[in-house]
Amino acid sequence: MKITIHERAVITESEMFEMGNKWKSATGLPMNIWIDENQSYKMGGHGKRLKFQLDANTKMDIHNSSVMGLDGELKVPLPKHMGLALRDIDKLRNWVANNRYALELVADVKVPLDDIFPYMIKGGEAASPEAIAKLNAKVDELRIDK
């Protein structure tokens, strides 16, 4: 597993308000996540990414989170106190891969997160190429920069 440690591990609370939070029950993942939806990656000098909670608690906890790039790579080492199993990180990685095109356009403010989220692929299993192609077509349909 490749880990890049040059990116900031901490996101300020003001940056968190620039990210859309999604409950684990909405994504089908074992953890809550925060998705960049305001080009904060450009302001922060890092790549497109999302934040994920380091445990399976229902309550959102921004102080117990880490970073994954939209390439599926962890951007900081995982802490020893993490309350997730490595298979949970793999589920997140699959979810990111399944929804990468949508996540990239949400980060670039070309598709509103609330508009595309109902069509995103839920859960942490690898989706079929057909399911990903169907999502990507819907993303293109919903683009606001056409």
C-alpha positions as CSV (number, residue, x, y, z in Angstrom):
1,M,0.0,0.0,0.0
2,K,1.5,3.3,-1.1
3,I,1.3,6.2,1.4
4,T,2.1,9.7,0.6
5,I,3.0,11.8,3.6
6,H,3.8,15.2,2.1
7,E,0.1,16.3,2.2
8,R,-1.4,18.0,5.2
9,A,-3.0,15.4,7.5
10,V,-5.1,18.0,9.3
11,I,-8.0,19.9,7.8
12,T,-9.2,22.9,9.6
13,E,-12.9,23.3,10.7
14,S,-13.4,26.0,8.1
15,E,-12.2,23.6,5.4
16,M,-14.6,21.0,6.6
17,F,-17.5,23.4,5.9
18,E,-16.3,23.3,2.3
19,M,-16.9,19.6,2.2
20,G,-20.2,17.7,2.1
21,N,-20.6,15.1,4.8
22,K,-22.3,11.8,4.1
23,W,-23.4,9.4,6.7
24,K,-22.3,5.8,6.5
25,S,-25.9,4.8,6.2
26,A,-26.2,6.9,3.0
27,T,-23.0,5.6,1.3
28,G,-23.2,1.9,2.4
29,L,-19.7,2.3,3.8
30,P,-18.6,1.3,7.3
31,M,-17.6,5.0,8.1
32,N,-18.8,8.5,7.7
33,I,-17.1,10.6,4.9
34,W,-16.6,14.2,3.8
35,I,-16.4,15.0,0.1
36,D,-14.8,18.1,-1.3
37,E,-17.4,20.1,-3.2
38,N,-15.9,23.5,-3.4
39,Q,-12.5,23.2,-5.1
40,S,-10.8,23.3,-1.6
41,Y,-8.1,21.1,-3.0
42,K,-6.9,24.0,-5.2
43,M,-6.8,26.4,-2.2
44,G,-5.1,23.8,0.0
45,G,-2.4,22.9,-2.5
46,H,-3.2,19.2,-2.6
47,G,-4.9,16.8,-4.9
48,K,-8.6,15.9,-5.0
49,R,-9.4,13.9,-1.9
50,L,-12.0,13.0,0.7
51,K,-11.9,12.6,4.4
52,F,-13.1,9.5,6.2
53,Q,-13.8,8.8,9.8
54,L,-11.4,6.4,11.5
55,D,-14.2,4.5,13.3
56,A,-17.6,3.1,12.6
57,N,-19.5,5.4,15.0
58,T,-22.7,7.0,13.7
59,K,-21.8,10.4,15.1
60,M,-19.7,12.6,12.8
61,D,-16.3,13.3,14.3
62,I,-14.0,15.5,12.2
63,H,-11.3,15.2,14.8
64,N,-11.0,11.5,14.2
65,S,-10.5,11.3,10.5
66,S,-7.9,10.7,7.8
67,V,-7.4,11.5,4.1
68,M,-7.8,9.4,0.9
69,G,-7.0,10.7,-2.5
70,L,-9.4,10.1,-5.4
71,D,-6.7,7.8,-6.7
72,G,-7.6,5.5,-3.8
73,E,-4.3,6.1,-2.0
74,L,-4.0,7.0,1.7
75,K,-2.4,10.4,2.0
76,V,-1.1,10.0,5.6
77,P,-0.2,6.9,7.6
78,L,-3.2,5.4,9.5
79,P,-3.0,5.9,13.2
80,K,-2.7,2.9,15.6
81,H,-5.9,3.9,17.4
82,M,-8.0,3.5,14.2
83,G,-11.3,1.8,14.9
84,L,-11.6,0.3,11.4
85,A,-10.2,-2.9,9.9
86,L,-8.1,-2.8,6.8
87,R,-10.9,-4.4,4.9
88,D,-13.0,-1.3,5.7
89,I,-10.3,0.8,4.0
90,D,-10.5,-1.5,1.0
91,K,-14.3,-0.9,0.9
92,L,-13.7,2.8,0.9
93,R,-11.1,2.4,-1.8
94,N,-13.6,0.5,-3.9
95,W,-16.3,3.1,-3.3
96,V,-13.9,5.8,-4.5
97,A,-13.0,3.8,-7.6
98,N,-16.6,3.2,-8.4
99,N,-17.5,6.9,-8.0
100,R,-14.3,8.6,-9.0
101,Y,-15.6,10.4,-12.1
102,A,-18.5,11.9,-10.1
103,L,-16.2,12.8,-7.1
104,E,-13.8,14.6,-9.4
105,L,-16.5,16.6,-11.0
106,V,-18.1,17.4,-7.7
107,A,-14.7,18.6,-6.4
108,D,-14.4,20.8,-9.5
109,V,-17.9,22.2,-9.0
110,K,-19.1,20.9,-12.3
111,V,-21.8,18.6,-10.7
112,P,-23.6,19.4,-7.5
113,L,-23.0,16.7,-4.9
114,D,-26.7,16.7,-3.9
115,D,-27.8,16.2,-7.5
116,I,-25.5,13.3,-8.3
117,F,-25.4,11.5,-4.9
118,P,-28.6,9.6,-5.4
119,Y,-27.1,7.9,-8.5
120,M,-23.7,7.1,-6.9
121,I,-22.8,3.5,-6.4
122,K,-23.4,2.5,-2.8
123,G,-21.4,0.1,-0.7
124,G,-17.8,-1.1,-0.8
125,E,-17.8,-3.8,-3.4
126,A,-16.1,-3.2,-6.8
127,A,-18.8,-2.3,-9.3
128,S,-19.2,-3.7,-12.8
129,P,-17.9,-1.7,-15.7
130,E,-21.5,-1.4,-16.9
131,A,-22.6,0.2,-13.5
132,I,-19.7,2.6,-13.6
133,A,-20.5,3.6,-17.2
134,K,-24.1,4.2,-16.3
135,L,-23.1,6.4,-13.4
136,N,-20.6,8.3,-15.6
137,A,-23.3,8.9,-18.2
138,K,-25.6,10.3,-15.5
139,V,-22.8,12.5,-14.3
140,D,-22.3,13.9,-17.8
141,E,-26.1,14.5,-18.0
142,L,-26.0,16.5,-14.7
143,R,-23.0,18.7,-15.5
144,I,-23.6,22.4,-15.0
145,D,-20.7,23.5,-17.1
146,K,-22.1,22.2,-20.5
